[in-house]
Amino acid sequence: MSPEAKALVHPTPSYRPEAWHRSGGGGLLRDLVLGSSDGLIGFLAFVAGVSASLPTQRSIVLAGFAEMFAGGTSMGLGAYLGAKSEKEFYEKERRRERREIAEMPEQEREEIREIYKGKGFEGKELEMVVERITEDKERWLRIMMHEELGLTQTAFVPPVQAGLGVGLSYMVGVLVPLAPYFFLERPWALLASMFATFLVLFAIGAFKAGMTQRRWWQSGLEMACLGLAGALVCHFISKWIASI
């Protein structure tokens, strides 16, 4: 068998991937960025709105804490259910694929043949690859899951871990726009909240650029400007509603 065929049947990484890739932590990192950025943007929009309509500083802070726990719980439960659904879907497809290999092996073997024919293998080398894959049912199942369905188990984050990661990071994100209201009066608290949120959103966007291969300053500005735009829209809408 040629080196190319061996590499496809028994893939060996040419480098040692980062720790989060090896452990599925890339998904967790995505959840943390999602939770914290949602906390920053969502809560800044919320506090910009209520600061124009609630009568006292104390009521703004209390409403902020209520939204922080409600939003964190909602985001955490959503992330938990989403991760749980992904895992259940993967396990269902894995059971189905295992049953098909057991009940209709010739049809599944032909699918492997078509997959690797599409990769450029033909003749004796193609048959050798098909034989090597199908001689081990676990290898056969794993390759069918990946090549036919595009599913890999290592990409999943445990549901509890996903829920806690998103929920807690949301609450941490909320503290940035809320903190100025402990020390400053309106409207300075709102301005400080927007400034602090802009800086943190820019930092998160710049950090995220490392995962998306974009320019760090472009990603940072995009996230920060969109967050502030949403907050300003909510602020002026709430101010208009309060006036009538």
C-alpha positions in Angstrom: 0.0 0.0 0.0 1.3 3.5 -0.9 2.2 6.0 1.9 -0.8 8.1 0.8 -3.2 5.2 1.3 -1.7 4.3 4.7 -2.1 7.9 5.8 -5.8 7.8 5.0 -6.5 4.5 6.7 -4.2 5.1 9.7 -3.9 8.9 9.9 -1.0 10.2 12.0 -0.9 14.0 12.8 2.2 15.7 11.5 2.2 18.0 14.6 1.1 17.9 18.1 -2.2 19.9 18.3 -3.0 22.4 21.0 -4.4 21.1 24.2 -7.9 22.3 23.5 -8.0 20.4 20.2 -6.8 17.2 21.8 -9.4 17.4 24.5 -12.3 18.9 22.6 -11.6 22.2 24.4 -12.1 24.2 21.2 -15.8 23.8 21.7 -15.5 24.9 25.3 -13.5 28.0 24.3 -16.2 28.8 21.7 -18.8 28.6 24.5 -16.8 30.8 26.8 -16.4 33.5 24.1 -20.1 33.2 23.3 -21.3 33.5 26.9 -19.0 36.4 27.8 -19.7 38.4 24.6 -23.5 37.8 25.0 -23.3 38.9 28.6 -21.4 42.1 27.6 -23.6 43.0 24.6 -26.9 41.8 25.9 -26.5 43.4 29.3 -25.1 46.7 28.0 -28.2 46.9 25.8 -30.4 46.1 28.8 -28.8 48.6 31.2 -28.7 51.3 28.5 -32.5 50.8 28.2 -33.4 50.7 31.9 -31.1 53.6 32.7 -33.4 55.8 30.7 -36.6 54.5 32.2 -36.0 53.4 35.8 -36.2 56.2 38.4 -33.3 55.5 40.8 -29.7 54.1 40.7 -30.7 51.4 43.2 -33.5 50.1 40.9 -31.0 49.9 38.0 -28.5 47.9 40.0 -31.3 45.5 41.3 -32.7 45.1 37.8 -29.2 44.4 36.6 -28.6 41.6 39.1 -32.0 40.1 38.3 -31.1 40.1 34.6 -27.7 38.7 35.3 -29.0 35.6 37.0 -32.0 35.2 34.7 -29.8 35.5 31.6 -27.0 33.3 32.9 -29.5 30.6 33.8 -31.2 30.8 30.4 -27.9 30.8 28.5 -26.5 28.0 30.6 -29.6 25.8 30.1 -29.7 26.5 26.4 -26.0 25.5 26.0 -26.6 22.4 28.1 -29.6 21.3 26.0 -27.8 22.1 22.8 -24.7 20.0 23.7 -26.9 17.2 25.0 -28.9 17.1 21.8 -25.6 17.0 19.7 -24.3 14.1 21.7 -27.6 12.2 21.5 -27.8 12.8 17.7 -24.2 11.5 17.4 -25.0 8.4 19.4 -28.2 7.7 17.4 -26.3 8.0 14.1 -23.5 5.8 15.5 -26.0 3.0 16.5 -27.6 3.2 13.1 -24.3 3.0 11.2 -23.2 0.1 13.4 -26.4 -1.7 12.6 -26.0 -1.1 8.9 -22.5 -2.5 8.9 -23.8 -5.6 10.6 -26.9 -6.1 8.5 -25.8 -4.9 5.1 -22.0 -5.1 5.0 -21.7 -5.3 1.1 -23.7 -2.0 0.7 -21.6 -0.3 3.4 -18.4 -1.6 1.8 -19.5 -0.2 -1.5 -20.0 3.2 0.2 -16.4 3.1 1.4 -15.3 2.2 -2.1 -17.2 5.2 -3.6 -15.8 7.5 -0.9 -12.2 6.6 -1.6 -12.7 6.5 -5.3 -13.7 10.1 -5.0 -10.4 10.8 -3.3 -8.5 9.5 -6.3 -7.9 5.9 -5.5 -8.5 3.2 -8.1 -7.7 -0.4 -9.1 -5.8 -2.6 -6.7 -4.9 0.3 -4.4 -8.5 1.2 -4.0 -9.4 -2.4 -3.1 -6.5 -2.6 -0.7 -7.7 0.5 1.1 -11.3 -0.8 1.3 -10.1 -4.2 2.6 -7.8 -2.6 5.2 -10.7 -0.3 6.5 -13.4 -3.0 6.6 -11.3 -5.7 8.3 -11.7 -3.8 11.6 -15.3 -2.9 12.4 -14.5 -0.2 14.8 -12.2 1.5 12.3 -14.9 1.0 9.6 -17.5 2.6 11.9 -15.3 5.5 12.8 -14.4 6.2 9.2 -18.1 5.9 8.0 -19.1 8.4 10.8 -16.5 10.9 9.7 -16.4 10.4 5.9 -20.2 9.8 5.3 -21.8 11.9 8.0 -19.1 14.4 8.9 -19.3 13.5 12.6 -16.4 13.2 15.0 -16.9 12.4 18.7 -13.9 14.5 19.9 -15.7 17.7 18.8 -18.3 17.5 21.5 -18.2 19.3 24.8 -19.9 17.5 27.8 -23.3 19.1 28.3 -22.8 20.0 32.0 -19.5 21.6 31.1 -21.0 23.5 28.2 -23.9 24.8 30.4 -21.7 25.9 33.3 -19.2 27.5 30.9 -21.7 29.6 29.0 -23.8 30.5 32.1 -20.9 31.5 34.3 -19.1 33.4 31.5 -22.3 35.2 30.8 -22.5 36.4 34.4 -18.9 37.4 34.4 -19.5 39.4 31.2 -22.4 41.1 32.8 -20.3 42.5 35.6 -18.3 44.7 33.2 -21.2 47.0 32.1 -22.9 46.8 35.5 -19.8 47.7 37.7 -19.8 51.5 36.9 -23.3 51.8 38.4 -21.9 50.9 41.8 -19.6 54.0 41.8 -21.0 56.6 39.4 -24.3 58.4 38.9 -26.1 58.6 35.6 -25.2 59.6 32.9 -21.6 59.0 33.8 -22.2 55.5 34.8 -23.7 54.7 31.3 -20.8 56.3 29.6 -18.3 54.4 31.7 -20.2 51.2 31.1 -20.1 51.7 27.4 -16.4 52.5 27.4 -15.5 49.5 29.6 -17.7 47.2 27.5 -16.1 48.6 24.3 -12.6 47.7 25.5 -13.5 44.2 26.7 -15.5 43.5 23.5 -12.6 44.7 21.4 -10.2 42.4 23.4 -12.6 39.4 22.9 -13.0 40.1 19.2 -9.2 40.4 18.8 -8.7 37.1 20.7 -11.4 35.4 18.6 -9.5 36.5 15.4 -6.9 33.9 16.3 -9.5 31.2 15.8 -11.1 32.7 12.6 -7.9 33.8 10.9 -9.1 37.4 10.6 -7.2 40.6 11.3 -7.2 41.1 15.1 -8.1 44.8 14.9 -10.9 44.2 12.4 -12.5 41.5 14.4 -12.1 43.5 17.6 -13.7 46.7 16.1 -16.5 44.7 14.5 -17.6 43.1 17.8 -17.1 46.3 19.9 -19.0 48.6 17.4 -21.9 46.2 17.0 -22.3 45.8 20.7 -22.3 49.6 21.3 -24.7 50.1 18.4 -27.2 47.7 19.9 -26.9 49.3 23.3 -27.5 52.8 21.9 -30.6 51.7 19.9 -32.1 50.2 23.1 -31.2 53.3 25.1 -33.0 55.7 22.7 -36.0 53.4 22.2 -36.4 53.1 26.0 -36.0 56.9 26.4 -38.7 57.5 23.8 -41.0 55.0 25.4 -40.5 56.6 28.9 -41.3 60.0 27.4 -44.7 58.9 26.3 
